[in-house]
Amino acid sequence: MSAIDKAKNKGQELGGKAKEAVGNVTGDKSTENEGKGDQVKSNLKDAGEKIKDAFKD
């Protein structure tokens, strides 16, 4: 996994956590759920990159 991909995935994960926190504080379930979704997408991308790396070795 390239460092750029790791950074993008981490950025998406942190952005998702921030959205989730804002949604939680404001009571906006839509924003909270969107943040959780962003985190899931980031985790899936990260897992896909790790699988690709495993087959490269």
mmCIF file of the N, C-alpha and C atoms, coordinates in Angstrom:
data_MODEL
# 
_entry.id   MODEL 
# 
loop_
_atom_site.group_PDB 
_atom_site.id 
_atom_site.type_symbol 
_atom_site.label_atom_id 
_atom_site.label_alt_id 
_atom_site.label_comp_id 
_atom_site.label_asym_id 
_atom_site.label_entity_id 
_atom_site.label_seq_id 
_atom_site.pdbx_PDB_ins_code 
_atom_site.Cartn_x 
_atom_site.Cartn_y 
_atom_site.Cartn_z 
_atom_site.occupancy 
_atom_site.B_iso_or_equiv 
_atom_site.pdbx_formal_charge 
_atom_site.auth_seq_id 
_atom_site.auth_comp_id 
_atom_site.auth_asym_id 
_atom_site.auth_atom_id 
_atom_site.pdbx_PDB_model_num 
ATOM 1   N N  . MET A 1 1  ? 0.848   -1.166  0.000  1.00 0.00 ? 1  MET A N  1 
ATOM 2   C CA . MET A 1 1  ? 0.000   0.000   0.000  1.00 0.00 ? 1  MET A CA 1 
ATOM 3   C C  . MET A 1 1  ? 0.893   1.228   0.000  1.00 0.00 ? 1  MET A C  1 
ATOM 4   N N  . SER A 1 2  ? 0.579   2.125   -0.886 1.00 0.00 ? 2  SER A N  1 
ATOM 5   C CA . SER A 1 2  ? 1.405   3.318   -0.953 1.00 0.00 ? 2  SER A CA 1 
ATOM 6   C C  . SER A 1 2  ? 1.075   4.260   0.201  1.00 0.00 ? 2  SER A C  1 
ATOM 7   N N  . ALA A 1 3  ? 2.027   5.096   0.509  1.00 0.00 ? 3  ALA A N  1 
ATOM 8   C CA . ALA A 1 3  ? 1.841   6.055   1.589  1.00 0.00 ? 3  ALA A CA 1 
ATOM 9   C C  . ALA A 1 3  ? 0.722   7.036   1.256  1.00 0.00 ? 3  ALA A C  1 
ATOM 10  N N  . ILE A 1 4  ? 0.569   7.345   -0.016 1.00 0.00 ? 4  ILE A N  1 
ATOM 11  C CA . ILE A 1 4  ? -0.493  8.272   -0.435 1.00 0.00 ? 4  ILE A CA 1 
ATOM 12  C C  . ILE A 1 4  ? -1.863  7.653   -0.168 1.00 0.00 ? 4  ILE A C  1 
ATOM 13  N N  . ASP A 1 5  ? -2.028  6.384   -0.522 1.00 0.00 ? 5  ASP A N  1 
ATOM 14  C CA . ASP A 1 5  ? -3.300  5.696   -0.273 1.00 0.00 ? 5  ASP A CA 1 
ATOM 15  C C  . ASP A 1 5  ? -3.597  5.616   1.220  1.00 0.00 ? 5  ASP A C  1 
ATOM 16  N N  . LYS A 1 6  ? -2.575  5.325   2.011  1.00 0.00 ? 6  LYS A N  1 
ATOM 17  C CA . LYS A 1 6  ? -2.764  5.262   3.467  1.00 0.00 ? 6  LYS A CA 1 
ATOM 18  C C  . LYS A 1 6  ? -3.224  6.611   3.998  1.00 0.00 ? 6  LYS A C  1 
ATOM 19  N N  . ALA A 1 7  ? -2.603  7.677   3.512  1.00 0.00 ? 7  ALA A N  1 
ATOM 20  C CA . ALA A 1 7  ? -2.949  9.014   3.987  1.00 0.00 ? 7  ALA A CA 1 
ATOM 21  C C  . ALA A 1 7  ? -4.376  9.386   3.588  1.00 0.00 ? 7  ALA A C  1 
ATOM 22  N N  . LYS A 1 8  ? -4.759  9.046   2.350  1.00 0.00 ? 8  LYS A N  1 
ATOM 23  C CA . LYS A 1 8  ? -6.121  9.338   1.899  1.00 0.00 ? 8  LYS A CA 1 
ATOM 24  C C  . LYS A 1 8  ? -7.139  8.570   2.735  1.00 0.00 ? 8  LYS A C  1 
ATOM 25  N N  . ASN A 1 9  ? -6.862  7.298   2.982  1.00 0.00 ? 9  ASN A N  1 
ATOM 26  C CA . ASN A 1 9  ? -7.782  6.480   3.777  1.00 0.00 ? 9  ASN A CA 1 
ATOM 27  C C  . ASN A 1 9  ? -7.892  7.007   5.205  1.00 0.00 ? 9  ASN A C  1 
ATOM 28  N N  . LYS A 1 10 ? -6.754  7.402   5.777  1.00 0.00 ? 10 LYS A N  1 
ATOM 29  C CA . LYS A 1 10 ? -6.760  7.927   7.140  1.00 0.00 ? 10 LYS A CA 1 
ATOM 30  C C  . LYS A 1 10 ? -7.519  9.251   7.186  1.00 0.00 ? 10 LYS A C  1 
ATOM 31  N N  . GLY A 1 11 ? -7.336  10.083  6.164  1.00 0.00 ? 11 GLY A N  1 
ATOM 32  C CA . GLY A 1 11 ? -8.056  11.346  6.097  1.00 0.00 ? 11 GLY A CA 1 
ATOM 33  C C  . GLY A 1 11 ? -9.555  11.133  6.020  1.00 0.00 ? 11 GLY A C  1 
ATOM 34  N N  . GLN A 1 12 ? -9.964  10.165  5.212  1.00 0.00 ? 12 GLN A N  1 
ATOM 35  C CA . GLN A 1 12 ? -11.388 9.863   5.094  1.00 0.00 ? 12 GLN A CA 1 
ATOM 36  C C  . GLN A 1 12 ? -11.928 9.334   6.427  1.00 0.00 ? 12 GLN A C  1 
ATOM 37  N N  . GLU A 1 13 ? -11.137 8.498   7.084  1.00 0.00 ? 13 GLU A N  1 
ATOM 38  C CA . GLU A 1 13 ? -11.571 7.953   8.371  1.00 0.00 ? 13 GLU A CA 1 
ATOM 39  C C  . GLU A 1 13 ? -11.724 9.069   9.405  1.00 0.00 ? 13 GLU A C  1 
ATOM 40  N N  . LEU A 1 14 ? -10.745 9.968   9.471  1.00 0.00 ? 14 LEU A N  1 
ATOM 41  C CA . LEU A 1 14 ? -10.813 11.055  10.441 1.00 0.00 ? 14 LEU A CA 1 
ATOM 42  C C  . LEU A 1 14 ? -11.952 12.024  10.122 1.00 0.00 ? 14 LEU A C  1 
ATOM 43  N N  . GLY A 1 15 ? -12.166 12.267  8.842  1.00 0.00 ? 15 GLY A N  1 
ATOM 44  C CA . GLY A 1 15 ? -13.291 13.102  8.438  1.00 0.00 ? 15 GLY A CA 1 
ATOM 45  C C  . GLY A 1 15 ? -14.614 12.484  8.844  1.00 0.00 ? 15 GLY A C  1 
ATOM 46  N N  . GLY A 1 16 ? -14.694 11.170  8.688  1.00 0.00 ? 16 GLY A N  1 
ATOM 47  C CA . GLY A 1 16 ? -15.899 10.451  9.098  1.00 0.00 ? 16 GLY A CA 1 
ATOM 48  C C  . GLY A 1 16 ? -16.133 10.530  10.592 1.00 0.00 ? 16 GLY A C  1 
ATOM 49  N N  . LYS A 1 17 ? -15.055 10.423  11.351 1.00 0.00 ? 17 LYS A N  1 
ATOM 50  C CA . LYS A 1 17 ? -15.183 10.527  12.811 1.00 0.00 ? 17 LYS A CA 1 
ATOM 51  C C  . LYS A 1 17 ? -15.648 11.926  13.205 1.00 0.00 ? 17 LYS A C  1 
ATOM 52  N N  . ALA A 1 18 ? -15.131 12.934  12.502 1.00 0.00 ? 18 ALA A N  1 
ATOM 53  C CA . ALA A 1 18 ? -15.531 14.307  12.796 1.00 0.00 ? 18 ALA A CA 1 
ATOM 54  C C  . ALA A 1 18 ? -17.015 14.516  12.467 1.00 0.00 ? 18 ALA A C  1 
ATOM 55  N N  . LYS A 1 19 ? -17.448 14.013  11.308 1.00 0.00 ? 19 LYS A N  1 
ATOM 56  C CA . LYS A 1 19 ? -18.868 14.130  10.934 1.00 0.00 ? 19 LYS A CA 1 
ATOM 57  C C  . LYS A 1 19 ? -19.751 13.425  11.953 1.00 0.00 ? 19 LYS A C  1 
ATOM 58  N N  . GLU A 1 20 ? -19.319 12.245  12.356 1.00 0.00 ? 20 GLU A N  1 
ATOM 59  C CA . GLU A 1 20 ? -20.099 11.487  13.340 1.00 0.00 ? 20 GLU A CA 1 
ATOM 60  C C  . GLU A 1 20 ? -20.219 12.272  14.645 1.00 0.00 ? 20 GLU A C  1 
ATOM 61  N N  . ALA A 1 21 ? -19.115 12.871  15.078 1.00 0.00 ? 21 ALA A N  1 
ATOM 62  C CA . ALA A 1 21 ? -19.126 13.639  16.326 1.00 0.00 ? 21 ALA A CA 1 
ATOM 63  C C  . ALA A 1 21 ? -20.028 14.871  16.209 1.00 0.00 ? 21 ALA A C  1 
ATOM 64  N N  . VAL A 1 22 ? -19.940 15.574  15.084 1.00 0.00 ? 22 VAL A N  1 
ATOM 65  C CA . VAL A 1 22 ? -20.787 16.753  14.877 1.00 0.00 ? 22 VAL A CA 1 
ATOM 66  C C  . VAL A 1 22 ? -22.256 16.347  14.866 1.00 0.00 ? 22 VAL A C  1 
ATOM 67  N N  . GLY A 1 23 ? -22.555 15.278  14.167 1.00 0.00 ? 23 GLY A N  1 
ATOM 68  C CA . GLY A 1 23 ? -23.932 14.790  14.129 1.00 0.00 ? 23 GLY A CA 1 
ATOM 69  C C  . GLY A 1 23 ? -24.439 14.397  15.497 1.00 0.00 ? 23 GLY A C  1 
ATOM 70  N N  . ASN A 1 24 ? -23.576 13.788  16.274 1.00 0.00 ? 24 ASN A N  1 
ATOM 71  C CA . ASN A 1 24 ? -23.943 13.360  17.623 1.00 0.00 ? 24 ASN A CA 1 
ATOM 72  C C  . ASN A 1 24 ? -24.215 14.570  18.515 1.00 0.00 ? 24 ASN A C  1 
ATOM 73  N N  . VAL A 1 25 ? -23.351 15.577  18.434 1.00 0.00 ? 25 VAL A N  1 
ATOM 74  C CA . VAL A 1 25 ? -23.498 16.770  19.274 1.00 0.00 ? 25 VAL A CA 1 
ATOM 75  C C  . VAL A 1 25 ? -24.748 17.563  18.883 1.00 0.00 ? 25 VAL A C  1 
ATOM 76  N N  . THR A 1 26 ? -24.993 17.680  17.587 1.00 0.00 ? 26 THR A N  1 
ATOM 77  C CA . THR A 1 26 ? -26.121 18.486  17.120 1.00 0.00 ? 26 THR A CA 1 
ATOM 78  C C  . THR A 1 26 ? -27.426 17.703  17.080 1.00 0.00 ? 26 THR A C  1 
ATOM 79  N N  . GLY A 1 27 ? -27.338 16.395  17.233 1.00 0.00 ? 27 GLY A N  1 
ATOM 80  C CA . GLY A 1 27 ? -28.536 15.562  17.171 1.00 0.00 ? 27 GLY A CA 1 
ATOM 81  C C  . GLY A 1 27 ? -28.976 15.257  15.748 1.00 0.00 ? 27 GLY A C  1 
ATOM 82  N N  . ASP A 1 28 ? -28.106 15.517  14.794 1.00 0.00 ? 28 ASP A N  1 
ATOM 83  C CA . ASP A 1 28 ? -28.407 15.284  13.380 1.00 0.00 ? 28 ASP A CA 1 
ATOM 84  C C  . ASP A 1 28 ? -27.996 13.851  13.018 1.00 0.00 ? 28 ASP A C  1 
ATOM 85  N N  . LYS A 1 29 ? -28.963 12.952  13.019 1.00 0.00 ? 29 LYS A N  1 
ATOM 86  C CA . LYS A 1 29 ? -28.677 11.537  12.757 1.00 0.00 ? 29 LYS A CA 1 
ATOM 87  C C  . LYS A 1 29 ? -28.150 11.319  11.340 1.00 0.00 ? 29 LYS A C  1 
ATOM 88  N N  . SER A 1 30 ? -28.586 12.133  10.385 1.00 0.00 ? 30 SER A N  1 
ATOM 89  C CA . SER A 1 30 ? -28.141 11.993  9.008  1.00 0.00 ? 30 SER A CA 1 
ATOM 90  C C  . SER A 1 30 ? -26.632 12.227  8.902  1.00 0.00 ? 30 SER A C  1 
ATOM 91  N N  . THR A 1 31 ? -26.156 13.298  9.521  1.00 0.00 ? 31 THR A N  1 
ATOM 92  C CA . THR A 1 31 ? -24.722 13.604  9.499  1.00 0.00 ? 31 THR A CA 1 
ATOM 93  C C  . THR A 1 31 ? -23.942 12.549  10.266 1.00 0.00 ? 31 THR A C  1 
ATOM 94  N N  . GLU A 1 32 ? -24.489 12.122  11.381 1.00 0.00 ? 32 GLU A N  1 
ATOM 95  C CA . GLU A 1 32 ? -23.830 11.087  12.188 1.00 0.00 ? 32 GLU A CA 1 
ATOM 96  C C  . GLU A 1 32 ? -23.685 9.800   11.374 1.00 0.00 ? 32 GLU A C  1 
ATOM 97  N N  . ASN A 1 33 ? -24.749 9.398   10.694 1.00 0.00 ? 33 ASN A N  1 
ATOM 98  C CA . ASN A 1 33 ? -24.703 8.177   9.889  1.00 0.00 ? 33 ASN A CA 1 
ATOM 99  C C  . ASN A 1 33 ? -23.790 8.325   8.684  1.00 0.00 ? 33 ASN A C  1 
ATOM 100 N N  . GLU A 1 34 ? -23.754 9.515   8.103  1.00 0.00 ? 34 GLU A N  1 
ATOM 101 C CA . GLU A 1 34 ? -22.850 9.768   6.977  1.00 0.00 ? 34 GLU A CA 1 
ATOM 102 C C  . GLU A 1 34 ? -21.394 9.615   7.427  1.00 0.00 ? 34 GLU A C  1 
ATOM 103 N N  . GLY A 1 35 ? -21.092 10.108  8.615  1.00 0.00 ? 35 GLY A N  1 
ATOM 104 C CA . GLY A 1 35 ? -19.748 9.965   9.175  1.00 0.00 ? 35 GLY A CA 1 
ATOM 105 C C  . GLY A 1 35 ? -19.383 8.509   9.401  1.00 0.00 ? 35 GLY A C  1 
ATOM 106 N N  . LYS A 1 36 ? -20.323 7.751   9.917  1.00 0.00 ? 36 LYS A N  1 
ATOM 107 C CA . LYS A 1 36 ? -20.078 6.320   10.119 1.00 0.00 ? 36 LYS A CA 1 
ATOM 108 C C  . LYS A 1 36 ? -19.845 5.626   8.782  1.00 0.00 ? 36 LYS A C  1 
ATOM 109 N N  . GLY A 1 37 ? -20.605 6.034   7.768  1.00 0.00 ? 37 GLY A N  1 
ATOM 110 C CA . GLY A 1 37 ? -20.435 5.458   6.432  1.00 0.00 ? 37 GLY A CA 1 
ATOM 111 C C  . GLY A 1 37 ? -19.072 5.769   5.850  1.00 0.00 ? 37 GLY A C  1 
ATOM 112 N N  . ASP A 1 38 ? -18.598 6.994   6.057  1.00 0.00 ? 38 ASP A N  1 
ATOM 113 C CA . ASP A 1 38 ? -17.268 7.365   5.578  1.00 0.00 ? 38 ASP A CA 1 
ATOM 114 C C  . ASP A 1 38 ? -16.189 6.507   6.235  1.00 0.00 ? 38 ASP A C  1 
ATOM 115 N N  . GLN A 1 39 ? -16.378 6.222   7.507  1.00 0.00 ? 39 GLN A N  1 
ATOM 116 C CA . GLN A 1 39 ? -15.407 5.393   8.222  1.00 0.00 ? 39 GLN A CA 1 
ATOM 117 C C  . GLN A 1 39 ? -15.402 3.966   7.671  1.00 0.00 ? 39 GLN A C  1 
ATOM 118 N N  . VAL A 1 40 ? -16.575 3.442   7.383  1.00 0.00 ? 40 VAL A N  1 
ATOM 119 C CA . VAL A 1 40 ? -16.681 2.091   6.828  1.00 0.00 ? 40 VAL A CA 1 
ATOM 120 C C  . VAL A 1 40 ? -16.007 2.026   5.462  1.00 0.00 ? 40 VAL A C  1 
ATOM 121 N N  . LYS A 1 41 ? -16.266 3.030   4.620  1.00 0.00 ? 41 LYS A N  1 
ATOM 122 C CA . LYS A 1 41 ? -15.634 3.079   3.294  1.00 0.00 ? 41 LYS A CA 1 
ATOM 123 C C  . LYS A 1 41 ? -14.118 3.093   3.424  1.00 0.00 ? 41 LYS A C  1 
ATOM 124 N N  . SER A 1 42 ? -13.618 3.891   4.349  1.00 0.00 ? 42 SER A N  1 
ATOM 125 C CA . SER A 1 42 ? -12.174 3.977   4.561  1.00 0.00 ? 42 SER A CA 1 
ATOM 126 C C  . SER A 1 42 ? -11.607 2.636   4.988  1.00 0.00 ? 42 SER A C  1 
ATOM 127 N N  . ASN A 1 43 ? -12.281 1.974   5.900  1.00 0.00 ? 43 ASN A N  1 
ATOM 128 C CA . ASN A 1 43 ? -11.814 0.666   6.385  1.00 0.00 ? 43 ASN A CA 1 
ATOM 129 C C  . ASN A 1 43 ? -11.825 -0.379  5.267  1.00 0.00 ? 43 ASN A C  1 
ATOM 130 N N  . LEU A 1 44 ? -12.843 -0.333  4.410  1.00 0.00 ? 44 LEU A N  1 
ATOM 131 C CA . LEU A 1 44 ? -12.915 -1.281  3.295  1.00 0.00 ? 44 LEU A CA 1 
ATOM 132 C C  . LEU A 1 44 ? -11.792 -1.027  2.285  1.00 0.00 ? 44 LEU A C  1 
ATOM 133 N N  . LYS A 1 45 ? -11.535 0.245   2.006  1.00 0.00 ? 45 LYS A N  1 
ATOM 134 C CA . LYS A 1 45 ? -10.442 0.582   1.085  1.00 0.00 ? 45 LYS A CA 1 
ATOM 135 C C  . LYS A 1 45 ? -9.109  0.108   1.655  1.00 0.00 ? 45 LYS A C  1 
ATOM 136 N N  . ASP A 1 46 ? -8.926  0.324   2.948  1.00 0.00 ? 46 ASP A N  1 
ATOM 137 C CA . ASP A 1 46 ? -7.693  -0.088  3.612  1.00 0.00 ? 46 ASP A CA 1 
ATOM 138 C C  . ASP A 1 46 ? -7.525  -1.604  3.537  1.00 0.00 ? 46 ASP A C  1 
ATOM 139 N N  . ALA A 1 47 ? -8.606  -2.333  3.762  1.00 0.00 ? 47 ALA A N  1 
ATOM 140 C CA . ALA A 1 47 ? -8.550  -3.794  3.694  1.00 0.00 ? 47 ALA A CA 1 
ATOM 141 C C  . ALA A 1 47 ? -8.224  -4.244  2.269  1.00 0.00 ? 47 ALA A C  1 
ATOM 142 N N  . GLY A 1 48 ? -8.820  -3.590  1.273  1.00 0.00 ? 48 GLY A N  1 
ATOM 143 C CA . GLY A 1 48 ? -8.535  -3.927  -0.117 1.00 0.00 ? 48 GLY A CA 1 
ATOM 144 C C  . GLY A 1 48 ? -7.076  -3.690  -0.471 1.00 0.00 ? 48 GLY A C  1 
ATOM 145 N N  . GLU A 1 49 ? -6.520  -2.600  0.019  1.00 0.00 ? 49 GLU A N  1 
ATOM 146 C CA . GLU A 1 49 ? -5.112  -2.306  -0.237 1.00 0.00 ? 49 GLU A CA 1 
ATOM 147 C C  . GLU A 1 49 ? -4.211  -3.356  0.425  1.00 0.00 ? 49 GLU A C  1 
ATOM 148 N N  . LYS A 1 50 ? -4.573  -3.788  1.612  1.00 0.00 ? 50 LYS A N  1 
ATOM 149 C CA . LYS A 1 50 ? -3.779  -4.803  2.306  1.00 0.00 ? 50 LYS A CA 1 
ATOM 150 C C  . LYS A 1 50 ? -3.832  -6.136  1.553  1.00 0.00 ? 50 LYS A C  1 
ATOM 151 N N  . ILE A 1 51 ? -4.974  -6.460  0.994  1.00 0.00 ? 51 ILE A N  1 
ATOM 152 C CA . ILE A 1 51 ? -5.093  -7.689  0.204  1.00 0.00 ? 51 ILE A CA 1 
ATOM 153 C C  . ILE A 1 51 ? -4.211  -7.599  -1.034 1.00 0.00 ? 51 ILE A C  1 
ATOM 154 N N  . LYS A 1 52 ? -4.258  -6.451  -1.700 1.00 0.00 ? 52 LYS A N  1 
ATOM 155 C CA . LYS A 1 52 ? -3.401  -6.274  -2.892 1.00 0.00 ? 52 LYS A CA 1 
ATOM 156 C C  . LYS A 1 52 ? -1.933  -6.416  -2.525 1.00 0.00 ? 52 LYS A C  1 
ATOM 157 N N  . ASP A 1 53 ? -1.544  -5.835  -1.384 1.00 0.00 ? 53 ASP A N  1 
ATOM 158 C CA . ASP A 1 53 ? -0.156  -5.924  -0.943 1.00 0.00 ? 53 ASP A CA 1 
ATOM 159 C C  . ASP A 1 53 ? 0.240   -7.366  -0.649 1.00 0.00 ? 53 ASP A C  1 
ATOM 160 N N  . ALA A 1 54 ? -0.675  -8.143  -0.095 1.00 0.00 ? 54 ALA A N  1 
ATOM 161 C CA . ALA A 1 54 ? -0.387  -9.534  0.240  1.00 0.00 ? 54 ALA A CA 1 
ATOM 162 C C  . ALA A 1 54 ? -0.088  -10.337 -1.019 1.00 0.00 ? 54 ALA A C  1 
ATOM 163 N N  . PHE A 1 55 ? -0.774  -10.038 -2.117 1.00 0.00 ? 55 PHE A N  1 
ATOM 164 C CA . PHE A 1 55 ? -0.551  -10.777 -3.342 1.00 0.00 ? 55 PHE A CA 1 
ATOM 165 C C  . PHE A 1 55 ? 0.669   -10.292 -4.107 1.00 0.00 ? 55 PHE A C  1 
ATOM 166 N N  . LYS A 1 56 ? 1.133   -9.072  -3.800 1.00 0.00 ? 56 LYS A N  1 
ATOM 167 C CA . LYS A 1 56 ? 2.351   -8.560  -4.444 1.00 0.00 ? 56 LYS A CA 1 
ATOM 168 C C  . LYS A 1 56 ? 3.600   -9.265  -3.915 1.00 0.00 ? 56 LYS A C  1 
ATOM 169 N N  . ASP A 1 57 ? 3.541   -9.663  -2.655 1.00 0.00 ? 57 ASP A N  1 
ATOM 170 C CA . ASP A 1 57 ? 4.713   -10.297 -2.025 1.00 0.00 ? 57 ASP A CA 1 
ATOM 171 C C  . ASP A 1 57 ? 4.850   -11.687 -2.469 1.00 0.00 ? 57 ASP A C  1 
# 
